[in-house]
Amino acid sequence: MESDSVAAGLDGYAASAARALPSGHTLTRLHHPGPGAPALAPEGPAAAPAVVVDVVAGGVGPAAAAVTAAVALATAPYAYDLVVSAGIGGGFAPHAPLGTVVVSDAIVAADLGADTPDGYLAVEELGFGRSVHLPPPALTRRIAAALREGGQRHVVAPVLTLSTVTGTAARTAGLSARHPRAAAEAMEGFGVAEAAASHGVPAVEIRAVSNAVGPRDRAAWRIGEALDSLRNAFRLLGTTVFLEDL
């Protein structure tokens, strides 16, 4: 569903044959000859295109997403310049209303740590590991500029990764207190960023808000609206940032 929206947004790109990953996932290759040129037809010239975007649905949760991203990176016949974790997610009020696209300036594993009588400790405070990946600031600025110029409502802010989706007011308040700038939560971004970092490739997370973070109210979810925003975001990026030198 989310990967379909990403691919649909890249409608100026032509699809090549799918690639099966050893993990069992299927990766769809989309390609474009570069700025100022029409997309190649699937049966077009054999010359390597200037821009290649591989799209894969990586599974649910940080572990599954990390494995899929790592396998895709390790088995690719070419080197990647960027890894994007994309999808829909919950938005923190008041930063990210429904339909807003959140571009990460930090990808945070918000439950990677320990509970103590004095409160939560991130893994860094325990003296090992990391819980934050920072996308290149210049990249987030370029993404935000493309969305702004295209009229897409967006915000640049931290995106939290959680293995368990937030469903109570108490947990929402706790997360907001620890991460006051956070605009969205999802379940995969940190895993994808960790895999990308292990291969020396920058990563960014892009989330379209389908629901408010807090007590579960499925009647208030707007998944269709969020998928439309996600598709539009990639339509804008596919004609701007993705065609530029990363």
VENFENWO-V585088 format. One record per residue. RES is the residue in one letter. SS is DSSP state (helix for helix, strand for strand, loop for the rest). OMEGA is omega in whole degrees, 0 to 359 (NA if undefined). NEAR is the number of other ideal C-beta (glycine too) atoms within 10 Angstrom. Layout:
# VENFENWO-V585088
res={RES & RES}
ss={SS & SS}
omega={OMEGA & OMEGA}
near={NEAR & NEAR}
This chain:
# VENFENWO-V585088
res={M & E & S & D & S & V & A & A & G & L & D & G & Y & A & A & S & A & A & R & A & L & P & S & G & H & T & L & T & R & L & H & H & P & G & P & G & A & P & A & L & A & P & E & G & P & A & A & A & P & A & V & V & V & D & V & V & A & G & G & V & G & P & A & A & A & A & V & T & A & A & V & A & L & A & T & A & P & Y & A & Y & D & L & V & V & S & A & G & I & G & G & G & F & A & P & H & A & P & L & G & T & V & V & V & S & D & A & I & V & A & A & D & L & G & A & D & T & P & D & G & Y & L & A & V & E & E & L & G & F & G & R & S & V & H & L & P & P & P & A & L & T & R & R & I & A & A & A & L & R & E & G & G & Q & R & H & V & V & A & P & V & L & T & L & S & T & V & T & G & T & A & A & R & T & A & G & L & S & A & R & H & P & R & A & A & A & E & A & M & E & G & F & G & V & A & E & A & A & A & S & H & G & V & P & A & V & E & I & R & A & V & S & N & A & V & G & P & R & D & R & A & A & W & R & I & G & E & A & L & D & S & L & R & N & A & F & R & L & L & G & T & T & V & F & L & E & D & L}
ss={loop & helix & helix & helix & helix & helix & helix & helix & helix & loop & loop & loop & loop & strand & strand & loop & loop & loop & strand & strand & loop & loop & loop & loop & loop & strand & strand & strand & strand & strand & strand & strand & loop & loop & loop & loop & loop & loop & loop & loop & loop & loop & loop & loop & loop & loop & loop & loop & loop & loop & strand & strand & strand & strand & strand & strand & loop & loop & loop & loop & loop & helix & helix & helix & helix & helix & helix & helix & helix & helix & helix & helix & helix & helix & helix & loop & loop & loop & loop & loop & loop & loop & strand & strand & strand & strand & strand & strand & strand & strand & strand & loop & loop & loop & loop & loop & loop & loop & loop & loop & strand & strand & strand & strand & strand & strand & strand & strand & strand & loop & loop & loop & strand & strand & strand & strand & loop & loop & strand & strand & strand & strand & loop & loop & loop & loop & loop & loop & loop & loop & loop & strand & strand & loop & loop & loop & helix & helix & helix & helix & helix & helix & helix & helix & helix & helix & helix & helix & helix & loop & loop & loop & loop & strand & strand & strand & strand & strand & strand & strand & strand & loop & loop & loop & loop & loop & loop & loop & helix & helix & helix & helix & helix & helix & helix & helix & helix & helix & loop & loop & loop & loop & loop & strand & strand & strand & loop & loop & helix & helix & helix & helix & helix & helix & helix & helix & helix & helix & loop & loop & loop & loop & strand & strand & strand & strand & strand & strand & strand & strand & strand & strand & loop & loop & loop & loop & loop & helix & helix & helix & loop & loop & helix & helix & helix & helix & helix & helix & helix & helix & helix & helix & helix & helix & helix & helix & helix & helix & loop & loop & helix & helix & helix & loop & loop & loop}
omega={180 & 179 & 177 & 179 & 176 & 181 & 180 & 177 & 179 & 187 & 174 & 180 & 178 & 181 & 172 & 178 & 178 & 178 & 178 & 178 & 177 & 179 & 181 & 179 & 179 & 182 & 178 & 180 & 175 & 183 & 182 & 183 & 177 & 183 & 174 & 181 & 177 & 178 & 177 & 171 & 180 & 181 & 185 & 185 & 183 & 181 & 182 & 178 & 181 & 184 & 177 & 175 & 176 & 182 & 179 & 173 & 192 & 182 & 185 & 176 & 185 & 182 & 180 & 181 & 179 & 180 & 181 & 180 & 181 & 179 & 179 & 180 & 185 & 185 & 182 & 178 & 180 & 179 & 177 & 174 & 186 & 172 & 180 & 170 & 188 & 177 & 176 & 181 & 178 & 180 & 177 & 174 & 2 & 189 & 191 & 175 & 179 & 179 & 179 & 172 & 179 & 176 & 187 & 164 & 170 & 176 & 195 & 171 & 192 & 177 & 177 & 184 & 183 & 170 & 178 & 176 & 181 & 180 & 184 & 174 & 174 & 185 & 177 & 180 & 176 & 175 & 177 & 175 & 179 & 179 & 183 & 168 & 182 & 174 & 177 & 182 & 180 & 179 & 180 & 177 & 180 & 177 & 180 & 180 & 180 & 179 & 180 & 181 & 178 & 177 & 180 & 177 & 185 & 173 & 175 & 187 & 175 & 172 & 181 & 173 & 180 & 177 & 177 & 181 & 180 & 181 & 179 & 178 & 181 & 180 & 177 & 180 & 179 & 178 & 180 & 178 & 181 & 184 & 188 & 180 & 184 & 181 & 183 & 170 & 176 & 189 & 189 & 194 & 183 & 178 & 178 & 181 & 178 & 177 & 180 & 181 & 180 & 177 & 178 & 182 & 178 & 180 & 175 & 178 & 179 & 182 & 172 & 189 & 180 & 183 & 176 & 173 & 180 & 179 & 185 & 178 & 187 & 180 & 182 & 180 & 179 & 185 & 180 & 179 & 179 & 179 & 175 & 179 & 179 & 179 & 180 & 179 & 181 & 172 & 180 & 181 & 182 & 179 & 182 & 189 & 184 & 179 & 179 & 175 & 180 & NA}
near={10 & 23 & 18 & 14 & 22 & 26 & 17 & 15 & 23 & 24 & 14 & 14 & 24 & 19 & 15 & 15 & 7 & 13 & 16 & 10 & 18 & 9 & 18 & 9 & 18 & 13 & 20 & 19 & 19 & 22 & 21 & 22 & 19 & 10 & 11 & 6 & 12 & 10 & 19 & 18 & 9 & 10 & 7 & 13 & 9 & 6 & 8 & 9 & 20 & 13 & 20 & 18 & 21 & 18 & 22 & 21 & 18 & 27 & 19 & 11 & 15 & 26 & 13 & 17 & 27 & 21 & 17 & 23 & 28 & 19 & 19 & 23 & 18 & 12 & 13 & 16 & 7 & 8 & 9 & 19 & 12 & 16 & 21 & 21 & 26 & 25 & 24 & 23 & 29 & 26 & 28 & 27 & 12 & 7 & 19 & 27 & 13 & 18 & 19 & 20 & 27 & 29 & 26 & 30 & 22 & 21 & 27 & 26 & 23 & 23 & 19 & 19 & 17 & 11 & 9 & 10 & 4 & 6 & 10 & 15 & 13 & 18 & 16 & 13 & 12 & 13 & 7 & 7 & 11 & 13 & 19 & 16 & 22 & 16 & 25 & 14 & 10 & 9 & 17 & 19 & 13 & 17 & 25 & 18 & 13 & 21 & 24 & 12 & 10 & 15 & 9 & 19 & 16 & 23 & 20 & 19 & 21 & 23 & 30 & 28 & 29 & 23 & 16 & 9 & 14 & 22 & 13 & 11 & 11 & 10 & 17 & 19 & 11 & 15 & 21 & 17 & 10 & 15 & 18 & 10 & 13 & 23 & 29 & 29 & 27 & 25 & 22 & 28 & 32 & 30 & 26 & 27 & 32 & 20 & 25 & 25 & 14 & 13 & 16 & 9 & 17 & 18 & 26 & 26 & 30 & 26 & 30 & 33 & 29 & 24 & 19 & 19 & 26 & 20 & 13 & 13 & 10 & 7 & 5 & 12 & 16 & 18 & 15 & 10 & 15 & 25 & 21 & 16 & 27 & 28 & 20 & 21 & 26 & 26 & 18 & 23 & 25 & 22 & 18 & 17 & 18 & 23 & 18 & 10 & 4 & 15}
